[in-house]
Amino acid sequence: MNSPTGEIYRVDWLPGTDVLHGTCHCGAEHAAQDPVEMWEWMLGHPEGHEPPGSTS
């Protein structure tokens, strides 16, 4: 999905499970079974996640 500001969000379904794997435009990753939880996590950027390697 492309956001209005040009960021790219990716959600993959993990076959054989009910798990969604999301990757934010910043490189942070998250797994959830609930699609609403996944999109709230992604669209809540940057609250709730930090890019890999972040020290905050």
C-alpha distances in whole Angstrom, upper triangle without the diagonal:
4,6,10,11,9,8,6,5,6,8,11,14,18,20,23,22,20,18,14,14,11,11,10,10,14,14,15,15,16,17,17,19,17,14,15,16,13,11,14,14,11,11,15,15,17,19,19,18,20,19,21,24,24,28,27
4,7,8,6,6,5,6,9,12,15,18,21,24,27,26,24,22,18,17,13,12,11,9,13,15,16,17,18,19,20,22,20,17,17,18,15,13,15,15,12,11,15,14,16,19,20,19,20,18,21,24,24,27,26
4,5,5,5,6,8,11,13,17,20,23,26,29,27,25,23,19,18,15,13,11,10,13,15,16,17,18,20,20,22,20,17,16,17,15,12,13,14,11,9,12,12,14,17,18,18,19,18,21,24,23,26,25
4,6,8,10,11,15,17,21,24,27,30,33,31,29,26,23,22,18,17,14,13,16,18,19,21,22,24,24,26,24,20,19,20,18,15,16,17,14,11,14,14,16,19,21,20,21,21,24,27,25,28,27
4,6,9,12,15,18,22,25,28,31,34,32,30,27,24,22,18,17,13,11,13,16,18,20,21,24,25,27,25,22,21,21,19,16,17,17,14,12,14,13,14,17,20,19,19,18,22,24,23,26,24
4,6,10,13,16,19,23,26,28,32,30,29,26,22,20,17,15,12,9,12,15,17,18,20,23,24,26,25,21,21,22,19,16,18,17,14,13,15,14,16,19,21,19,19,18,21,23,22,26,25
4,7,10,13,17,20,23,26,29,27,26,23,19,17,14,11,8,6,9,11,13,15,17,19,21,23,22,19,19,19,16,14,15,14,11,10,13,11,13,16,17,16,16,14,17,20,19,22,22
4,7,10,13,17,19,22,26,24,23,20,16,14,11,9,7,5,9,10,12,13,15,17,19,21,20,17,18,18,14,13,15,14,10,11,14,12,14,17,18,16,16,14,17,20,20,23,23
4,7,10,14,16,19,22,21,19,16,13,11,7,6,5,6,9,9,10,10,11,13,15,17,16,13,14,14,11,9,12,11,7,9,12,11,13,15,15,14,15,13,16,19,19,22,22
4,7,10,13,16,19,18,16,14,10,8,6,5,7,8,11,10,11,10,11,12,13,15,15,12,14,14,10,10,13,12,9,12,15,14,16,18,17,15,16,15,16,20,20,24,24
4,7,10,13,16,14,13,10,6,6,4,6,9,11,14,12,12,10,9,9,10,12,12,9,12,12,8,9,12,12,10,12,15,15,17,18,17,15,17,16,17,21,22,25,25
4,6,9,12,11,11,9,6,5,6,9,12,14,16,14,14,11,11,9,11,11,13,11,14,14,11,12,16,15,13,16,19,19,20,21,19,18,19,18,19,22,23,27,27
4,6,9,8,8,6,5,6,9,12,15,18,20,17,17,13,12,10,10,9,11,10,14,14,11,13,17,16,15,18,20,21,23,23,21,20,22,21,21,25,26,29,29
4,6,6,7,6,6,7,10,13,17,19,21,18,17,14,12,10,10,10,13,13,16,16,14,16,19,18,18,21,23,23,24,25,22,21,22,21,21,24,26,29,29
4,5,8,8,9,11,14,17,20,23,25,22,21,17,16,13,14,12,15,15,19,19,17,19,22,21,21,24,26,27,28,28,26,24,26,25,24,28,30,32,33
4,7,9,11,13,17,19,23,26,27,25,23,20,18,14,14,12,16,16,20,20,18,21,24,23,23,26,28,29,30,30,27,26,28,27,27,30,32,34,34
4,5,8,11,14,18,21,24,25,23,21,17,15,11,11,9,12,13,17,16,15,18,21,20,21,24,25,26,27,27,24,23,25,25,25,28,29,32,32
4,7,10,13,17,20,23,24,22,20,17,14,10,8,6,9,10,13,13,13,15,18,17,18,21,22,24,25,25,22,22,24,25,24,28,29,31,31
4,7,10,13,16,20,21,19,17,13,10,7,6,5,8,9,12,11,10,13,16,15,15,18,20,21,22,22,19,18,21,21,21,24,25,27,27
4,6,10,13,16,18,16,14,11,8,6,5,6,8,7,11,10,8,10,13,12,12,15,17,18,19,19,17,16,18,18,19,22,23,26,25
4,7,10,13,15,12,11,7,6,5,7,9,11,10,13,11,8,11,13,11,11,15,16,16,17,18,15,14,16,15,15,19,20,23,23
4,7,10,11,10,8,6,5,6,8,11,11,10,12,11,7,9,11,9,8,11,13,13,14,15,13,12,13,13,14,17,18,21,21
4,7,8,6,6,5,7,9,12,14,15,13,15,13,10,11,13,10,8,11,13,12,13,15,13,11,11,10,11,15,15,19,19
4,5,5,5,6,8,11,14,17,16,14,15,14,10,10,12,9,6,9,10,8,10,12,12,9,10,9,11,14,14,18,17
4,5,8,10,12,15,17,20,20,18,18,17,14,13,14,12,9,10,12,9,10,14,14,12,11,9,12,15,14,18,18
4,6,9,12,15,18,21,21,19,20,18,15,15,15,13,10,12,12,9,9,12,13,10,8,6,8,11,11,14,14
4,6,10,13,16,20,20,19,20,18,15,15,16,13,11,14,14,11,11,14,13,10,9,5,7,10,11,14,15
4,7,11,14,17,18,17,17,15,12,13,14,10,9,12,12,10,10,11,10,7,6,4,6,9,10,13,13
4,7,10,14,15,14,16,13,10,12,13,10,9,13,13,12,12,13,11,8,9,8,8,12,13,16,16
4,7,10,11,11,13,10,7,10,11,8,9,12,13,12,13,13,10,8,10,11,11,15,15,18,17
4,7,9,10,12,9,7,11,12,10,11,14,15,15,16,16,13,12,14,15,15,18,19,21,21
4,6,7,9,7,6,10,11,10,11,14,15,16,17,16,13,14,16,17,18,21,21,24,23
4,6,9,8,8,11,13,12,14,17,17,19,21,20,17,17,20,21,22,25,25,27,27
4,5,5,6,9,10,11,13,15,15,18,20,18,16,17,20,22,23,26,26,28,27
4,5,5,6,9,10,11,12,14,16,18,18,16,17,20,21,22,26,26,28,27
4,5,5,6,9,10,10,12,15,17,16,15,16,19,21,23,26,25,28,26
4,6,5,6,9,10,10,13,15,13,11,13,17,18,20,23,22,24,23
4,6,5,6,9,10,12,14,13,11,12,15,16,18,21,21,23,22
4,5,5,6,8,10,13,13,12,13,16,17,19,22,22,24,23
4,5,5,6,9,11,10,10,11,15,16,19,22,21,23,21
4,6,5,7,9,8,7,8,11,13,15,19,17,19,18
4,5,6,8,9,9,9,11,12,15,18,17,20,18
4,5,8,9,10,11,13,14,17,20,19,21,19
4,6,6,7,9,11,13,17,19,17,19,17
3,5,7,7,9,10,14,16,14,16,14
4,6,6,7,9,13,14,12,14,12
4,6,8,11,14,16,13,15,12
4,7,10,13,15,13,14,12
4,7,9,12,10,12,10
4,6,8,6,9,8
4,6,6,9,10
4,6,9,11
4,6,9
4,6
4
